[in-house]
């Protein structure tokens, strides 16, 4: 298990150190550990959080309908039935 300081997380994610500080203040963003005055982030937690924020674009769904297209098709077919 690898722990990162806020500068390392900033470099890893491209998120400003001040933004990380603001997020902690408002209870947002990455999970973190506070040991005395030291803030540490678990590297895997940062990766998991970033993966959870991934937005899948239409290019990802080259083979078949995307979930949004399936939902739209279902709504359109329901509206036709009414």
Rosetta constraint file for C-alpha pairs under 8 A:
AtomPair CA 1 CA 42 HARMONIC 7.18 0.50
AtomPair CA 1 CA 43 HARMONIC 7.52 0.50
AtomPair CA 1 CA 44 HARMONIC 7.81 0.50
AtomPair CA 2 CA 42 HARMONIC 6.03 0.50
AtomPair CA 2 CA 43 HARMONIC 5.69 0.50
AtomPair CA 2 CA 44 HARMONIC 7.80 0.50
AtomPair CA 3 CA 40 HARMONIC 5.86 0.50
AtomPair CA 3 CA 41 HARMONIC 5.37 0.50
AtomPair CA 3 CA 42 HARMONIC 4.57 0.50
AtomPair CA 3 CA 43 HARMONIC 5.69 0.50
AtomPair CA 4 CA 8 HARMONIC 5.74 0.50
AtomPair CA 4 CA 9 HARMONIC 6.28 0.50
AtomPair CA 4 CA 40 HARMONIC 5.40 0.50
AtomPair CA 4 CA 41 HARMONIC 5.06 0.50
AtomPair CA 4 CA 42 HARMONIC 6.30 0.50
AtomPair CA 4 CA 43 HARMONIC 6.29 0.50
AtomPair CA 5 CA 9 HARMONIC 6.36 0.50
AtomPair CA 5 CA 39 HARMONIC 6.25 0.50
AtomPair CA 5 CA 40 HARMONIC 4.91 0.50
AtomPair CA 5 CA 41 HARMONIC 6.29 0.50
AtomPair CA 6 CA 10 HARMONIC 6.00 0.50
AtomPair CA 6 CA 17 HARMONIC 6.19 0.50
AtomPair CA 6 CA 20 HARMONIC 7.18 0.50
AtomPair CA 6 CA 39 HARMONIC 6.99 0.50
AtomPair CA 6 CA 40 HARMONIC 6.92 0.50
AtomPair CA 6 CA 41 HARMONIC 7.40 0.50
AtomPair CA 7 CA 11 HARMONIC 6.21 0.50
AtomPair CA 7 CA 17 HARMONIC 6.25 0.50
AtomPair CA 8 CA 12 HARMONIC 6.03 0.50
AtomPair CA 9 CA 13 HARMONIC 6.00 0.50
AtomPair CA 9 CA 14 HARMONIC 7.94 0.50
AtomPair CA 9 CA 15 HARMONIC 7.69 0.50
AtomPair CA 9 CA 41 HARMONIC 7.52 0.50
AtomPair CA 9 CA 46 HARMONIC 7.78 0.50
AtomPair CA 10 CA 14 HARMONIC 5.28 0.50
AtomPair CA 10 CA 15 HARMONIC 4.90 0.50
AtomPair CA 10 CA 16 HARMONIC 5.54 0.50
AtomPair CA 10 CA 17 HARMONIC 5.67 0.50
AtomPair CA 10 CA 20 HARMONIC 7.73 0.50
AtomPair CA 11 CA 15 HARMONIC 7.34 0.50
AtomPair CA 15 CA 19 HARMONIC 6.59 0.50
AtomPair CA 15 CA 20 HARMONIC 7.08 0.50
AtomPair CA 16 CA 20 HARMONIC 6.52 0.50
AtomPair CA 17 CA 21 HARMONIC 6.32 0.50
AtomPair CA 18 CA 22 HARMONIC 6.12 0.50
AtomPair CA 19 CA 23 HARMONIC 6.07 0.50
AtomPair CA 20 CA 24 HARMONIC 6.27 0.50
AtomPair CA 20 CA 29 HARMONIC 7.31 0.50
AtomPair CA 21 CA 25 HARMONIC 6.27 0.50
AtomPair CA 22 CA 26 HARMONIC 6.27 0.50
AtomPair CA 23 CA 27 HARMONIC 5.85 0.50
AtomPair CA 23 CA 28 HARMONIC 4.59 0.50
AtomPair CA 23 CA 29 HARMONIC 5.48 0.50
AtomPair CA 24 CA 28 HARMONIC 5.87 0.50
AtomPair CA 24 CA 29 HARMONIC 6.92 0.50
AtomPair CA 30 CA 41 HARMONIC 7.57 0.50
AtomPair CA 30 CA 45 HARMONIC 7.06 0.50
AtomPair CA 30 CA 46 HARMONIC 6.01 0.50
AtomPair CA 30 CA 49 HARMONIC 6.43 0.50
AtomPair CA 31 CA 41 HARMONIC 6.79 0.50
AtomPair CA 31 CA 42 HARMONIC 7.87 0.50
AtomPair CA 31 CA 45 HARMONIC 6.68 0.50
AtomPair CA 31 CA 46 HARMONIC 7.58 0.50
AtomPair CA 32 CA 39 HARMONIC 6.76 0.50
AtomPair CA 32 CA 40 HARMONIC 5.75 0.50
AtomPair CA 32 CA 41 HARMONIC 4.68 0.50
AtomPair CA 32 CA 42 HARMONIC 6.93 0.50
AtomPair CA 33 CA 39 HARMONIC 5.75 0.50
AtomPair CA 33 CA 40 HARMONIC 5.15 0.50
AtomPair CA 33 CA 41 HARMONIC 6.20 0.50
AtomPair CA 34 CA 38 HARMONIC 5.64 0.50
AtomPair CA 34 CA 39 HARMONIC 4.72 0.50
AtomPair CA 34 CA 40 HARMONIC 6.44 0.50
AtomPair CA 35 CA 39 HARMONIC 6.50 0.50
AtomPair CA 35 CA 40 HARMONIC 7.86 0.50
AtomPair CA 41 CA 45 HARMONIC 7.20 0.50
AtomPair CA 41 CA 46 HARMONIC 7.03 0.50
AtomPair CA 42 CA 46 HARMONIC 6.49 0.50
AtomPair CA 43 CA 47 HARMONIC 6.36 0.50
AtomPair CA 44 CA 48 HARMONIC 6.00 0.50
AtomPair CA 45 CA 49 HARMONIC 5.99 0.50
AtomPair CA 46 CA 50 HARMONIC 6.17 0.50
AtomPair CA 47 CA 51 HARMONIC 6.12 0.50
AtomPair CA 48 CA 52 HARMONIC 6.10 0.50
AtomPair CA 49 CA 53 HARMONIC 6.50 0.50
AtomPair CA 50 CA 54 HARMONIC 6.60 0.50
AtomPair CA 56 CA 60 HARMONIC 6.37 0.50
AtomPair CA 57 CA 61 HARMONIC 7.50 0.50
AtomPair CA 58 CA 62 HARMONIC 7.43 0.50
AtomPair CA 58 CA 66 HARMONIC 7.08 0.50
AtomPair CA 61 CA 65 HARMONIC 6.50 0.50
AtomPair CA 61 CA 66 HARMONIC 5.57 0.50
AtomPair CA 65 CA 69 HARMONIC 5.65 0.50
AtomPair CA 65 CA 70 HARMONIC 6.12 0.50
AtomPair CA 66 CA 70 HARMONIC 6.29 0.50
AtomPair CA 67 CA 71 HARMONIC 6.19 0.50
AtomPair CA 68 CA 72 HARMONIC 6.14 0.50
AtomPair CA 69 CA 73 HARMONIC 6.08 0.50
AtomPair CA 70 CA 74 HARMONIC 6.19 0.50
AtomPair CA 71 CA 75 HARMONIC 6.21 0.50
AtomPair CA 72 CA 76 HARMONIC 6.11 0.50
AtomPair CA 73 CA 77 HARMONIC 6.11 0.50
AtomPair CA 74 CA 78 HARMONIC 6.16 0.50
AtomPair CA 75 CA 79 HARMONIC 6.16 0.50
AtomPair CA 76 CA 80 HARMONIC 6.25 0.50
AtomPair CA 77 CA 81 HARMONIC 6.32 0.50
AtomPair CA 78 CA 82 HARMONIC 6.52 0.50
